[in-house]
Amino acid sequence: MANEKQARSKPREITFGRSWDGPKGTIFYFNIQFEDGIAGEFSTTKREQTKFVIGTEVLYSYEDTSNARGPFVKIDLVKETYTGGGGGKKSPEVQRSILANVCLDCAINAIYNLDLADKAKPDLKNVFDVADKFYNYIKTKSNNDTQANISLQARLKDVTMILVKFKSLGINSSDKVLEYVDKEYEYVFEKMKG
């Protein structure tokens, strides 16, 4: 693409444009506008697209082009490469989003499995408080170590979904949940060291 350019910005608006049934399935076209003023169209195979998220900064390409429908700006997500070895590295925003989602899921699981669901408030503040507690615990304990972060998330999922049901363990609060996450993580950490 001779006139393709790249930019980094956050999508400000995304709206569904149209769909097209092709030989390999349906393609969905969306109109997008970025905070930097660039606007255009992108395509995906998902009607509920996840390629771009409003407010999440991305590296994207754009190109003035045309087809039978007329001229338009073609937008696409640039796949950022990681050269540090050992698989792809997610951006800090993506890592924080994943951790926040895991912690929110675990907070909901803990509240439900500890039979505290009837104490949930309509604004979910108490749920978010527990999620924040889990989030801050993992951020602090992992100390920016990706492997530790992933392991702690897995341990948190295990404790909030499974171990809380072992009545003999006496897990009856978020503090107790984190106590058992610590115990499981210490076991895993010892195995990682060899």
Secondary structure as a PSIPRED ss2 file (coil, helix, strand):
# PSIPRED VFORMAT (PSIPRED V4.0)

   1 M C   1.000  0.000  0.000
   2 A C   1.000  0.000  0.000
   3 N C   1.000  0.000  0.000
   4 E C   1.000  0.000  0.000
   5 K E   0.000  0.000  1.000
   6 Q E   0.000  0.000  1.000
   7 A E   0.000  0.000  1.000
   8 R E   0.000  0.000  1.000
   9 S E   0.000  0.000  1.000
  10 K C   1.000  0.000  0.000
  11 P E   0.000  0.000  1.000
  12 R E   0.000  0.000  1.000
  13 E E   0.000  0.000  1.000
  14 I E   0.000  0.000  1.000
  15 T E   0.000  0.000  1.000
  16 F E   0.000  0.000  1.000
  17 G E   0.000  0.000  1.000
  18 R E   0.000  0.000  1.000
  19 S E   0.000  0.000  1.000
  20 W E   0.000  0.000  1.000
  21 D E   0.000  0.000  1.000
  22 G E   0.000  0.000  1.000
  23 P C   1.000  0.000  0.000
  24 K C   1.000  0.000  0.000
  25 G E   0.000  0.000  1.000
  26 T E   0.000  0.000  1.000
  27 I E   0.000  0.000  1.000
  28 F E   0.000  0.000  1.000
  29 Y E   0.000  0.000  1.000
  30 F E   0.000  0.000  1.000
  31 N E   0.000  0.000  1.000
  32 I E   0.000  0.000  1.000
  33 Q E   0.000  0.000  1.000
  34 F E   0.000  0.000  1.000
  35 E C   1.000  0.000  0.000
  36 D C   1.000  0.000  0.000
  37 G C   1.000  0.000  0.000
  38 I C   1.000  0.000  0.000
  39 A E   0.000  0.000  1.000
  40 G E   0.000  0.000  1.000
  41 E E   0.000  0.000  1.000
  42 F E   0.000  0.000  1.000
  43 S E   0.000  0.000  1.000
  44 T E   0.000  0.000  1.000
  45 T C   1.000  0.000  0.000
  46 K C   1.000  0.000  0.000
  47 R C   1.000  0.000  0.000
  48 E C   1.000  0.000  0.000
  49 Q C   1.000  0.000  0.000
  50 T C   1.000  0.000  0.000
  51 K C   1.000  0.000  0.000
  52 F C   1.000  0.000  0.000
  53 V C   1.000  0.000  0.000
  54 I C   1.000  0.000  0.000
  55 G C   1.000  0.000  0.000
  56 T C   1.000  0.000  0.000
  57 E C   1.000  0.000  0.000
  58 V E   0.000  0.000  1.000
  59 L E   0.000  0.000  1.000
  60 Y E   0.000  0.000  1.000
  61 S E   0.000  0.000  1.000
  62 Y E   0.000  0.000  1.000
  63 E E   0.000  0.000  1.000
  64 D E   0.000  0.000  1.000
  65 T E   0.000  0.000  1.000
  66 S E   0.000  0.000  1.000
  67 N E   0.000  0.000  1.000
  68 A C   1.000  0.000  0.000
  69 R C   1.000  0.000  0.000
  70 G E   0.000  0.000  1.000
  71 P E   0.000  0.000  1.000
  72 F E   0.000  0.000  1.000
  73 V E   0.000  0.000  1.000
  74 K E   0.000  0.000  1.000
  75 I E   0.000  0.000  1.000
  76 D E   0.000  0.000  1.000
  77 L E   0.000  0.000  1.000
  78 V C   1.000  0.000  0.000
  79 K C   1.000  0.000  0.000
  80 E C   1.000  0.000  0.000
  81 T C   1.000  0.000  0.000
  82 Y C   1.000  0.000  0.000
  83 T C   1.000  0.000  0.000
  84 G C   1.000  0.000  0.000
  85 G C   1.000  0.000  0.000
  86 G C   1.000  0.000  0.000
  87 G C   1.000  0.000  0.000
  88 G C   1.000  0.000  0.000
  89 K C   1.000  0.000  0.000
  90 K C   1.000  0.000  0.000
  91 S C   1.000  0.000  0.000
  92 P H   0.000  1.000  0.000
  93 E H   0.000  1.000  0.000
  94 V H   0.000  1.000  0.000
  95 Q H   0.000  1.000  0.000
  96 R H   0.000  1.000  0.000
  97 S H   0.000  1.000  0.000
  98 I H   0.000  1.000  0.000
  99 L H   0.000  1.000  0.000
 100 A H   0.000  1.000  0.000
 101 N H   0.000  1.000  0.000
 102 V H   0.000  1.000  0.000
 103 C H   0.000  1.000  0.000
 104 L H   0.000  1.000  0.000
 105 D H   0.000  1.000  0.000
 106 C H   0.000  1.000  0.000
 107 A H   0.000  1.000  0.000
 108 I H   0.000  1.000  0.000
 109 N H   0.000  1.000  0.000
 110 A H   0.000  1.000  0.000
 111 I H   0.000  1.000  0.000
 112 Y H   0.000  1.000  0.000
 113 N H   0.000  1.000  0.000
 114 L C   1.000  0.000  0.000
 115 D C   1.000  0.000  0.000
 116 L C   1.000  0.000  0.000
 117 A H   0.000  1.000  0.000
 118 D H   0.000  1.000  0.000
 119 K H   0.000  1.000  0.000
 120 A C   1.000  0.000  0.000
 121 K C   1.000  0.000  0.000
 122 P C   1.000  0.000  0.000
 123 D C   1.000  0.000  0.000
 124 L C   1.000  0.000  0.000
 125 K H   0.000  1.000  0.000
 126 N H   0.000  1.000  0.000
 127 V H   0.000  1.000  0.000
 128 F H   0.000  1.000  0.000
 129 D H   0.000  1.000  0.000
 130 V H   0.000  1.000  0.000
 131 A H   0.000  1.000  0.000
 132 D H   0.000  1.000  0.000
 133 K H   0.000  1.000  0.000
 134 F H   0.000  1.000  0.000
 135 Y H   0.000  1.000  0.000
 136 N H   0.000  1.000  0.000
 137 Y H   0.000  1.000  0.000
 138 I H   0.000  1.000  0.000
 139 K H   0.000  1.000  0.000
 140 T H   0.000  1.000  0.000
 141 K H   0.000  1.000  0.000
 142 S H   0.000  1.000  0.000
 143 N C   1.000  0.000  0.000
 144 N C   1.000  0.000  0.000
 145 D C   1.000  0.000  0.000
 146 T H   0.000  1.000  0.000
 147 Q H   0.000  1.000  0.000
 148 A H   0.000  1.000  0.000
 149 N H   0.000  1.000  0.000
 150 I H   0.000  1.000  0.000
 151 S H   0.000  1.000  0.000
 152 L H   0.000  1.000  0.000
 153 Q H   0.000  1.000  0.000
 154 A H   0.000  1.000  0.000
 155 R H   0.000  1.000  0.000
 156 L H   0.000  1.000  0.000
 157 K H   0.000  1.000  0.000
 158 D H   0.000  1.000  0.000
 159 V H   0.000  1.000  0.000
 160 T H   0.000  1.000  0.000
 161 M H   0.000  1.000  0.000
 162 I C   1.000  0.000  0.000
 163 L H   0.000  1.000  0.000
 164 V H   0.000  1.000  0.000
 165 K H   0.000  1.000  0.000
 166 F C   1.000  0.000  0.000
 167 K H   0.000  1.000  0.000
 168 S H   0.000  1.000  0.000
 169 L H   0.000  1.000  0.000
 170 G C   1.000  0.000  0.000
 171 I C   1.000  0.000  0.000
 172 N C   1.000  0.000  0.000
 173 S C   1.000  0.000  0.000
 174 S H   0.000  1.000  0.000
 175 D H   0.000  1.000  0.000
 176 K H   0.000  1.000  0.000
 177 V H   0.000  1.000  0.000
 178 L H   0.000  1.000  0.000
 179 E H   0.000  1.000  0.000
 180 Y H   0.000  1.000  0.000
 181 V H   0.000  1.000  0.000
 182 D H   0.000  1.000  0.000
 183 K H   0.000  1.000  0.000
 184 E H   0.000  1.000  0.000
 185 Y H   0.000  1.000  0.000
 186 E H   0.000  1.000  0.000
 187 Y H   0.000  1.000  0.000
 188 V H   0.000  1.000  0.000
 189 F H   0.000  1.000  0.000
 190 E H   0.000  1.000  0.000
 191 K H   0.000  1.000  0.000
 192 M H   0.000  1.000  0.000
 193 K H   0.000  1.000  0.000
 194 G C   1.000  0.000  0.000
